Amino acid sequence: SVEAARRAETLARQAGPGCRGEMLRALHLQGWALYRLADARAVLALGEQTLGLCREFGERRGVATSLKLLGVAQLQLAHFDEAEKHFREGLALYEKAGDRRNAGAMWSNLGETARLRGDFPAAVEFYQKALSVAREIGHRESELIYLSNLGGARLGLDQFQEAEADLRQAISLTNAAQFCNLSETCSFLSAACLAQGKRPEALQAARQALQLAQQSENHLDVGGAWRALGRALAGATANGAQFPDTTATQPPMPTPDQCFAESLRVFEQIKAEGEQARTLQAWAEFEAESGRVEQSRKKSEAAQVVLSRLGFAAPPGKL
């Protein structure tokens, strides 16, 4: 996708001013592909470039798209105030233009900002606004994304049954197995099931999340899925649960430590500090349950340093 978008940009530039719109679209498509590859720094550079060009050319819709790109990149880097500023500015532009679909997307992005910084009540409110818009205009793909996001926010409020219901509804409404949000939905579902003691279901959802993430090449989803799998396996280790033997049809099960280590490696690679802290917290909880008190303390302290610096609103166990 990145390669094709770059080729389109080159052709549009060669064609001259008459293809200005095609050039901007190619740059935006590059940005979204790079975002899926979790290259936040490259997305920020493209977003700043297109924002300047769109303002110069008077392309209001392009300005809003650029603001959205800048916002999601800042969100990956846990720069919450900057992300929220971009999303609110984009929301105002979309509402002024009467673009309800993209306005709903901005409400959801504001929800993501609130959820990832630990403000779960605000996140639920934003997602419900986005969901209402998607249902009113009949945009099914957006509805699925916002339902999944809402389920993720409910986890932070200990609304595990409600979260599971939202997430299973999103999955049931999904027609395509490669739907872009499905891996994260399965990771959320794993957490909702695990919190209710449904350990086999939690493991199944986590393994599905990892498979989908690896197929999509989305590094944020890959790191999250490894963490979800680590938690599901840690729950089994701590409680002595026995899972069905699936080694005949699936790869051998890794250990929780291996899952958390891989999750941390992925998030360090893409410089997603907030997600690194979440993985360290989950790993610290497993260390404590396994009697490795000193290792748990070190990981928990490392996570808290990051969380304090980034300005998270939620207590440690809620992230």
NORFEN-V461003 format. One record per pair of residues at least 12 apart in sequence whose C-alpha atoms are under 10 Angstrom apart, sorted by sequence separation. I is the first residue (numbers start at 1). J is the second residue. D is the distance in Angstrom with one decimal. If there is no record, write none. Layout:
BEGIN
I;J;D
I;J;D
END
This chain:
BEGIN
11;23;8.2
12;24;8.9
30;42;9.4
31;43;5.1
34;46;9.6
50;62;7.6
51;63;5.4
54;66;8.3
70;82;8.7
71;83;4.2
72;84;9.5
74;86;9.1
90;102;8.9
91;103;5.3
94;106;8.6
110;122;8.9
111;123;4.1
112;124;9.5
114;126;8.5
115;127;9.9
130;142;8.5
131;143;5.7
134;146;8.4
150;162;9.6
151;163;4.2
152;164;9.3
154;166;9.2
170;182;8.6
189;201;8.7
190;202;4.0
191;203;9.4
193;205;8.8
209;221;7.9
210;222;6.1
213;225;7.2
263;275;8.9
264;276;5.6
267;279;8.8
283;295;9.4
284;296;4.2
285;297;9.3
287;299;8.9
288;300;10.0
304;316;7.7
307;319;9.7
9;22;7.5
10;23;8.0
12;25;9.8
30;43;8.2
31;44;8.3
50;63;7.6
51;64;8.3
53;66;9.8
70;83;7.2
71;84;7.0
90;103;8.0
91;104;8.3
110;123;7.3
111;124;6.9
113;126;9.8
130;143;8.1
131;144;8.7
150;163;7.4
151;164;6.9
189;202;7.0
190;203;6.6
209;222;8.0
210;223;8.6
212;225;9.0
213;226;9.6
263;276;7.9
264;277;8.6
283;296;7.5
284;297;6.9
287;300;9.9
303;316;8.8
8;22;7.8
9;23;5.0
12;26;8.3
31;45;8.9
32;46;9.8
51;65;8.3
52;66;9.0
69;83;9.6
71;85;7.8
72;86;9.0
91;105;8.5
92;106;9.3
109;123;9.3
111;125;7.5
112;126;8.6
131;145;8.8
132;146;9.5
149;163;9.6
151;165;8.0
152;166;9.2
171;185;7.6
188;202;9.4
189;203;9.9
190;204;7.6
191;205;8.9
210;224;8.2
211;225;8.5
264;278;9.1
265;279;10.0
282;296;9.7
284;298;7.9
285;299;9.1
8;23;7.2
9;24;7.8
11;26;9.8
28;43;9.2
31;46;6.2
32;47;9.9
48;63;10.0
50;65;8.9
51;66;5.3
68;83;8.6
70;85;9.9
71;86;5.3
72;87;8.7
88;103;9.7
90;105;9.9
91;106;5.5
108;123;8.3
110;125;9.8
111;126;4.8
112;127;8.3
130;145;9.7
131;146;5.7
148;163;8.6
151;166;5.5
152;167;8.3
167;182;9.7
170;185;7.9
171;186;8.3
187;202;8.6
189;204;9.7
190;205;5.1
191;206;8.5
209;224;8.5
210;225;4.8
263;278;9.9
264;279;6.2
281;296;8.6
284;299;5.4
285;300;8.2
8;24;9.9
9;25;8.3
10;26;9.0
27;43;9.9
30;46;8.0
31;47;7.1
47;63;9.3
50;66;6.1
51;67;7.1
67;83;8.9
68;84;10.0
70;86;6.8
71;87;6.0
87;103;9.6
90;106;7.0
91;107;7.3
107;123;9.4
108;124;9.5
110;126;6.4
111;127;5.5
127;143;9.9
130;146;6.7
131;147;7.0
147;163;9.2
148;164;9.6
150;166;7.3
151;167;5.7
170;186;10.0
186;202;8.9
187;203;9.7
189;205;6.4
190;206;5.5
209;225;5.4
210;226;6.4
260;276;9.9
263;279;6.8
264;280;7.4
280;296;9.0
281;297;9.8
283;299;7.3
284;300;5.6
300;316;8.9
6;23;9.5
8;25;9.0
9;26;5.2
30;47;9.9
49;66;8.6
50;67;9.2
69;86;8.8
70;87;8.7
71;88;9.5
89;106;9.3
90;107;9.9
108;125;9.5
109;126;8.3
110;127;8.2
111;128;9.0
129;146;9.4
130;147;9.4
149;166;9.1
150;167;8.4
151;168;9.3
167;184;10.0
168;185;8.6
187;204;10.0
188;205;8.5
189;206;8.0
190;207;9.1
208;225;8.6
209;226;8.5
210;227;9.4
262;279;9.7
263;280;9.3
282;299;9.2
283;300;8.4
284;301;9.2
5;23;9.3
8;26;5.9
9;27;6.5
28;46;7.6
47;65;8.6
48;66;7.3
51;69;9.5
67;85;9.0
68;86;6.6
69;87;9.3
87;105;9.3
88;106;7.4
91;109;9.7
107;125;9.2
108;126;6.0
109;127;8.4
111;129;9.4
127;145;9.6
128;146;7.8
131;149;9.8
147;165;9.7
148;166;6.7
149;167;8.6
167;185;6.3
168;186;8.9
171;189;9.7
186;204;8.9
187;205;6.5
188;206;8.6
190;208;9.6
206;224;9.3
207;225;7.6
210;228;8.6
237;255;9.4
261;279;8.6
280;298;9.4
281;299;6.8
282;300;8.8
284;302;9.9
7;26;8.4
8;27;8.7
9;28;9.9
27;46;6.9
28;47;7.7
31;50;9.6
47;66;5.1
48;67;8.5
50;69;9.6
51;70;9.0
67;86;5.2
68;87;6.1
71;90;9.3
87;106;5.8
88;107;8.4
91;110;9.4
107;126;5.5
108;127;5.1
111;130;8.8
127;146;6.0
128;147;8.5
131;150;8.8
147;166;5.9
148;167;5.4
151;170;9.3
166;185;9.7
167;186;7.8
186;205;5.2
187;206;5.5
190;209;8.7
206;225;6.1
207;226;8.6
209;228;8.3
210;229;7.8
237;256;8.6
260;279;6.4
261;280;9.0
264;283;9.6
280;299;5.6
281;300;5.6
284;303;9.1
5;25;8.7
6;26;6.9
9;29;9.7
27;47;8.5
46;66;8.3
47;67;7.1
66;86;9.0
67;87;6.6
68;88;9.5
86;106;9.5
87;107;8.0
106;126;9.2
107;127;6.6
108;128;8.4
110;130;9.6
126;146;9.6
127;147;7.8
130;150;9.8
146;166;9.6
147;167;6.7
148;168;8.8
167;187;9.9
185;205;8.9
186;206;6.2
187;207;8.7
189;209;9.3
205;225;9.3
206;226;7.8
209;229;8.5
233;253;8.8
236;256;9.7
259;279;9.7
260;280;7.7
279;299;9.4
280;300;6.5
281;301;8.9
5;26;5.1
6;27;7.5
8;29;9.7
9;30;9.0
28;49;9.9
47;68;8.4
48;69;9.0
67;88;9.1
68;89;9.1
87;108;9.5
88;109;9.3
106;127;9.8
107;128;8.7
108;129;7.9
109;130;9.1
127;148;9.5
128;149;9.7
146;167;10.0
147;168;9.4
148;169;8.8
149;170;9.8
164;185;9.9
167;188;7.5
168;189;7.6
185;206;9.7
186;207;8.6
187;208;8.4
188;209;9.1
206;227;8.6
207;228;8.5
208;229;9.5
233;254;8.5
234;255;8.2
235;256;9.2
260;281;9.9
279;300;9.9
280;301;9.1
281;302;8.8
282;303;9.8
4;26;8.7
5;27;7.0
8;30;9.7
27;49;8.8
28;50;7.4
44;66;9.3
47;69;5.7
48;70;7.3
64;86;8.8
65;87;9.9
67;89;7.4
68;90;6.6
84;106;9.6
87;109;6.7
88;110;7.7
104;126;9.2
105;127;9.3
107;129;6.6
108;130;5.5
124;146;10.0
127;149;7.0
128;150;7.3
144;166;9.4
145;167;9.8
147;169;7.9
148;170;6.2
167;189;6.1
183;205;9.0
184;206;9.4
186;208;6.7
187;209;5.6
206;228;5.5
207;229;6.5
233;255;7.1
234;256;5.6
260;282;7.8
261;283;8.5
277;299;8.8
278;300;9.7
280;302;7.5
281;303;6.2
5;28;8.6
6;29;8.9
27;50;7.1
28;51;10.0
43;66;9.7
44;67;9.9
46;69;8.4
47;70;5.4
64;87;8.7
67;90;5.8
68;91;9.1
86;109;9.9
87;110;6.5
104;127;8.7
107;130;5.3
108;131;8.1
127;150;5.8
144;167;8.9
147;170;6.0
148;171;8.5
166;189;9.2
167;190;9.9
183;206;8.6
186;209;5.0
187;210;8.2
205;228;8.7
206;229;4.9
233;256;5.7
234;257;8.6
260;283;6.1
277;300;8.5
280;303;5.8
281;304;8.5
2;26;9.4
5;29;6.2
6;30;6.8
45;69;9.9
46;70;8.5
47;71;9.1
66;90;8.5
67;91;9.4
86;110;9.6
104;128;9.7
105;129;9.9
106;130;7.8
107;131;9.0
126;150;8.9
127;151;9.5
146;170;8.8
147;171;9.5
164;188;8.3
165;189;9.1
183;207;9.6
184;208;10.0
185;209;7.7
186;210;8.7
205;229;8.5
206;230;8.6
229;253;9.7
230;254;8.5
232;256;8.2
233;257;9.4
259;283;9.2
260;284;9.8
277;301;9.7
279;303;8.4
280;304;9.3
2;27;9.6
4;29;9.3
5;30;5.5
24;49;9.7
25;50;9.3
44;69;7.3
45;70;8.6
64;89;7.7
65;90;7.5
84;109;8.2
85;110;9.4
104;129;7.3
105;130;6.5
124;149;8.6
125;150;9.0
144;169;8.4
145;170;7.6
163;188;8.3
164;189;5.9
167;192;9.0
183;208;7.2
184;209;6.6
203;228;8.4
204;229;8.9
206;231;8.9
207;232;9.5
229;254;9.0
230;255;7.3
231;256;6.9
234;259;9.8
277;302;7.5
278;303;7.2
4;30;8.5
5;31;9.2
24;50;6.7
43;69;6.8
44;70;5.5
47;73;8.9
63;89;9.7
64;90;4.7
67;93;10.0
83;109;8.8
84;110;6.2
87;113;9.2
103;129;9.9
104;130;4.4
105;131;9.2
107;133;9.4
123;149;8.8
124;150;5.9
127;153;8.7
144;170;5.0
163;189;7.6
164;190;8.9
182;208;9.2
183;209;4.2
184;210;9.1
186;212;9.1
202;228;8.5
203;229;6.5
206;232;7.2
229;255;9.3
230;256;4.3
231;257;9.7
233;259;8.9
256;282;10.0
257;283;7.3
260;286;9.7
276;302;9.7
277;303;4.4
278;304;9.6
2;29;7.7
3;30;8.3
23;50;9.6
24;51;9.7
43;70;7.0
44;71;8.6
63;90;7.8
64;91;7.8
83;110;8.3
84;111;9.5
103;130;7.9
104;131;7.4
123;150;7.7
124;151;8.7
143;170;8.0
144;171;7.8
164;191;8.9
165;192;9.4
182;209;7.3
183;210;6.9
202;229;8.2
203;230;9.1
205;232;9.2
206;233;9.5
229;256;7.5
230;257;7.1
256;283;8.1
276;303;7.6
277;304;7.4
1;29;8.1
2;30;5.3
5;33;8.7
43;71;9.7
44;72;9.0
45;73;9.8
64;92;8.9
65;93;9.9
84;112;9.5
102;130;9.5
104;132;8.3
105;133;9.1
124;152;9.1
125;153;9.8
144;172;9.5
163;191;9.4
164;192;5.7
181;209;9.9
183;211;8.0
184;212;9.1
203;231;8.8
204;232;9.0
228;256;9.7
230;258;7.7
231;259;8.5
275;303;9.7
277;305;8.7
278;306;9.7
1;30;7.4
2;31;8.3
24;53;8.1
40;69;9.5
41;70;9.8
43;72;8.7
44;73;6.1
61;90;9.2
64;93;6.3
65;94;9.5
83;112;9.8
84;113;6.6
101;130;8.8
104;133;5.8
105;134;8.8
123;152;9.4
124;153;6.0
141;170;9.7
144;173;7.2
145;174;9.9
160;189;9.2
163;192;6.4
164;193;7.0
183;212;5.4
184;213;8.2
202;231;8.9
203;232;5.3
227;256;8.6
229;258;10.0
230;259;4.9
231;260;8.4
257;286;8.4
274;303;8.7
277;306;6.4
278;307;8.9
2;32;8.8
3;33;9.6
24;54;7.8
40;70;8.9
43;73;6.1
44;74;7.6
60;90;9.8
63;93;8.5
64;94;7.0
80;110;9.7
83;113;7.1
84;114;8.7
100;130;9.5
103;133;8.3
104;134;6.7
120;150;9.5
123;153;6.3
124;154;7.1
140;170;9.9
143;173;9.3
144;174;7.2
162;192;8.9
163;193;9.3
182;212;7.4
183;213;5.6
202;232;5.8
203;233;7.0
226;256;9.1
227;257;9.8
229;259;6.6
230;260;5.8
256;286;8.0
257;287;8.8
273;303;9.3
276;306;8.6
277;307;6.8
1;32;9.3
2;33;5.8
42;73;8.8
43;74;9.2
82;113;10.0
102;133;9.7
103;134;9.7
122;153;9.1
123;154;8.9
160;191;8.4
161;192;7.2
181;212;9.5
182;213;8.5
183;214;9.2
201;232;9.1
202;233;8.9
227;258;9.8
228;259;8.5
229;260;8.4
230;261;9.2
256;287;9.8
275;306;9.9
276;307;9.8
1;33;6.2
2;34;6.9
40;72;8.2
41;73;7.3
61;93;7.8
80;112;9.7
81;113;8.6
101;133;7.2
102;134;9.6
120;152;9.1
121;153;7.9
124;156;9.9
141;173;9.2
149;181;9.2
152;184;8.9
160;192;5.1
161;193;8.3
164;196;9.7
180;212;9.0
181;213;9.4
183;215;9.8
199;231;10.0
200;232;8.4
203;235;9.4
226;258;8.8
227;259;6.2
228;260;8.8
230;262;9.6
274;306;7.2
275;307;9.9
285;317;9.2
1;34;8.9
20;53;9.6
21;54;9.4
40;73;4.8
41;74;8.9
60;93;7.5
61;94;7.7
80;113;6.2
100;133;6.9
101;134;6.7
120;153;5.5
121;154;8.5
123;156;9.9
124;157;9.5
140;173;8.4
141;174;8.2
148;181;7.8
152;185;7.9
155;188;7.9
159;192;8.5
160;193;7.6
179;212;9.1
180;213;9.0
183;216;8.9
199;232;6.6
200;233;9.6
202;235;9.3
203;236;9.1
226;259;5.2
227;260;5.5
230;263;8.8
273;306;7.1
274;307;6.9
20;54;9.8
28;62;8.5
35;69;8.1
38;72;10.0
39;73;8.1
40;74;7.3
60;94;9.0
68;102;9.7
75;109;9.1
79;113;9.2
80;114;8.2
100;134;8.3
108;142;9.4
112;146;9.8
115;149;8.8
119;153;8.7
120;154;7.2
140;174;8.9
141;175;9.6
145;179;9.5
148;182;8.4
151;185;8.2
154;188;9.8
155;189;9.4
158;192;8.9
160;194;9.2
161;195;9.2
178;212;7.1
187;221;8.6
194;228;9.7
198;232;9.6
199;233;8.5
202;236;10.0
225;259;8.9
226;260;6.5
227;261;8.8
229;263;9.6
273;307;8.6
282;316;9.8
2;37;9.6
24;59;9.5
31;66;8.9
38;73;8.2
40;75;8.9
41;76;9.8
71;106;9.7
75;110;10.0
78;113;8.6
101;136;9.8
111;146;9.2
115;150;9.3
118;153;8.8
120;155;8.6
121;156;8.7
144;179;9.5
145;180;8.8
146;181;9.7
149;184;8.8
152;187;9.1
153;188;9.3
160;195;6.8
161;196;7.8
177;212;8.4
178;213;9.4
183;218;9.3
187;222;10.0
190;225;9.4
199;234;10.0
225;260;9.9
226;261;8.6
227;262;8.2
228;263;9.2
281;316;7.5
282;317;8.7
21;57;9.7
32;68;9.9
40;76;6.7
41;77;8.9
61;97;8.3
80;116;8.4
81;117;10.0
100;136;9.5
101;137;7.5
116;152;9.9
120;156;6.0
121;157;7.6
145;181;6.3
148;184;7.9
149;185;7.8
152;188;5.7
155;191;7.7
159;195;9.7
160;196;7.0
180;216;7.8
184;220;9.0
185;221;9.8
188;224;9.3
199;235;7.1
200;236;8.8
223;259;9.1
224;260;9.6
226;262;6.7
227;263;5.6
274;310;7.6
281;317;7.8
20;57;8.9
25;62;8.3
28;65;7.5
32;69;7.2
35;72;7.8
39;76;9.2
40;77;7.1
60;97;8.8
65;102;9.1
68;105;9.2
72;109;7.8
75;112;8.3
76;113;9.7
80;117;7.1
100;137;7.8
101;138;9.5
105;142;7.6
108;145;8.7
109;146;9.6
112;149;7.4
115;152;8.0
116;153;8.9
119;156;8.6
120;157;6.6
144;181;8.2
145;182;8.5
148;185;5.5
151;188;7.1
152;189;8.3
155;192;6.6
158;195;8.5
178;215;8.4
179;216;9.4
184;221;6.0
187;224;6.9
188;225;9.2
191;228;6.9
194;231;8.2
195;232;9.8
198;235;9.8
199;236;6.9
223;260;8.8
226;263;5.1
227;264;8.3
273;310;8.6
274;311;10.0
282;319;9.3
21;59;8.8
24;62;7.6
28;66;7.2
31;69;6.8
35;73;7.0
38;76;7.7
61;99;9.5
64;102;9.1
68;106;7.6
71;109;8.2
75;113;6.7
78;116;7.9
79;117;9.5
101;139;7.6
104;142;8.3
105;143;10.0
108;146;6.6
111;149;8.0
112;150;9.3
115;153;5.9
118;156;7.6
119;157;9.6
141;179;8.8
144;182;9.1
147;185;9.0
148;186;9.0
151;189;8.1
154;192;9.1
178;216;7.6
180;218;9.0
183;221;6.4
184;222;9.0
187;225;5.7
190;228;6.6
191;229;9.4
194;232;6.6
197;235;8.7
223;261;9.7
225;263;7.7
226;264;8.8
274;312;8.8
278;316;8.6
281;319;8.5
27;66;9.7
31;70;9.3
34;73;9.7
38;77;9.8
64;103;10.0
71;110;9.4
74;113;9.7
78;117;7.9
104;143;9.7
107;146;9.6
111;150;8.5
114;153;9.0
115;154;9.5
141;180;9.8
145;184;9.7
149;188;8.8
152;191;9.0
182;221;9.4
183;222;8.3
186;225;8.3
187;226;9.0
189;228;9.3
190;229;8.1
193;232;9.2
194;233;9.9
197;236;9.8
204;243;9.9
223;262;7.3
224;263;6.7
277;316;9.6
278;317;9.2
25;65;9.7
32;72;9.5
72;112;9.2
76;116;9.4
102;142;9.6
105;145;9.4
109;149;9.7
112;152;9.5
141;181;9.6
145;185;8.5
148;188;7.9
152;192;8.7
155;195;8.9
181;221;8.8
184;224;7.3
185;225;9.9
187;227;8.5
188;228;8.0
191;231;7.9
195;235;9.4
199;239;9.7
203;243;8.5
222;262;9.2
223;263;4.3
224;264;9.4
226;266;9.2
278;318;9.5
279;319;9.6
21;62;9.1
28;69;7.9
32;73;9.8
35;76;9.0
68;109;8.4
72;113;9.0
75;116;8.2
101;142;8.1
105;146;8.6
108;149;7.9
112;153;8.6
115;156;8.2
144;185;9.4
148;189;9.1
151;192;8.6
180;221;9.8
183;224;8.8
184;225;7.3
187;228;5.6
190;231;8.7
191;232;7.7
194;235;7.4
200;241;8.7
222;263;7.4
223;264;7.1
278;319;6.3
24;66;9.8
31;73;9.4
64;106;9.8
71;113;9.2
75;117;9.5
104;146;9.2
108;150;9.1
111;153;8.5
183;225;7.3
186;228;9.0
187;229;8.1
190;232;7.2
194;236;9.5
197;239;9.8
199;241;7.7
200;242;8.5
201;243;9.9
221;263;9.8
223;265;8.1
224;266;9.2
277;319;8.9
199;242;9.1
200;243;6.2
207;250;9.8
220;263;9.3
223;266;5.5
224;267;8.8
184;228;9.6
199;243;8.2
200;244;8.1
219;263;9.6
222;266;7.5
223;267;6.1
275;319;9.3
221;266;9.8
222;267;9.0
223;268;9.6
274;319;9.4
207;253;9.7
220;266;7.9
221;267;10.0
219;266;6.8
220;267;7.2
223;270;9.8
219;267;7.7
227;275;9.7
231;279;9.6
234;282;9.3
238;286;8.1
223;272;9.8
230;279;9.3
234;283;9.0
237;286;9.0
219;269;9.1
220;270;8.2
239;289;9.8
219;270;7.6
224;275;7.9
227;278;8.7
228;279;9.3
231;282;6.9
234;285;9.1
235;286;8.3
238;289;6.5
220;272;8.2
223;275;8.2
224;276;9.8
227;279;6.2
230;282;8.3
231;283;8.1
234;286;6.1
237;289;9.0
238;290;7.2
223;276;9.0
226;279;9.2
227;280;9.5
230;283;8.1
233;286;9.7
234;287;9.3
237;290;8.4
224;278;9.3
228;282;9.2
231;285;9.2
235;289;9.5
220;275;8.5
224;279;8.3
227;282;7.6
231;286;7.8
234;289;8.7
223;279;8.7
227;283;8.6
230;286;8.9
234;290;9.1
36;180;9.4
76;220;8.5
117;274;8.4
116;274;7.9
156;314;8.6
116;275;8.9
156;315;9.9
158;318;8.7
156;317;8.7
157;318;7.9
156;318;5.2
155;318;8.1
156;319;6.8
155;319;9.1
153;318;10.0
153;319;9.8
37;216;9.2
38;217;9.4
36;216;8.6
37;217;6.6
38;218;6.9
39;219;9.2
36;217;7.5
37;218;5.3
38;219;5.9
36;218;5.2
37;219;6.0
38;220;6.4
35;218;8.5
36;219;7.3
37;220;8.0
38;221;9.5
34;218;9.6
35;219;9.5
36;220;7.9
37;221;9.9
33;218;9.6
35;220;9.5
36;221;9.2
117;307;8.9
77;270;8.9
78;271;9.7
117;310;8.3
118;311;9.3
119;312;8.1
120;313;9.0
76;270;8.9
77;271;6.9
78;272;7.2
79;273;9.9
117;311;7.1
118;312;5.8
119;313;5.8
120;314;8.1
76;271;8.3
77;272;5.3
78;273;6.8
79;274;9.5
117;312;4.6
118;313;4.9
119;314;6.3
76;272;5.8
77;273;6.5
78;274;5.8
116;312;8.0
117;313;5.7
118;314;4.3
119;315;10.0
75;272;9.1
76;273;8.2
77;274;7.4
78;275;8.7
115;312;9.7
116;313;9.1
117;314;7.1
118;315;7.8
76;274;8.0
77;275;9.2
114;312;9.4
115;313;9.4
116;314;9.3
118;316;9.2
120;318;9.0
75;274;9.3
76;275;8.6
114;313;8.8
115;314;9.2
119;318;9.6
120;319;9.5
118;318;7.1
119;319;9.6
118;319;6.1
117;319;8.1
116;319;7.6
115;319;8.5
38;267;9.4
41;270;9.3
78;307;9.7
81;310;10.0
39;269;9.6
40;270;7.7
41;271;9.4
80;310;8.1
81;311;9.6
38;269;9.4
39;270;6.5
40;271;8.4
79;310;7.3
80;311;8.4
38;270;6.1
39;271;8.8
40;272;8.9
78;310;6.6
79;311;9.2
80;312;9.1
37;270;8.8
38;271;8.9
39;272;9.9
77;310;9.5
78;311;9.0
38;272;8.7
78;312;9.3
END
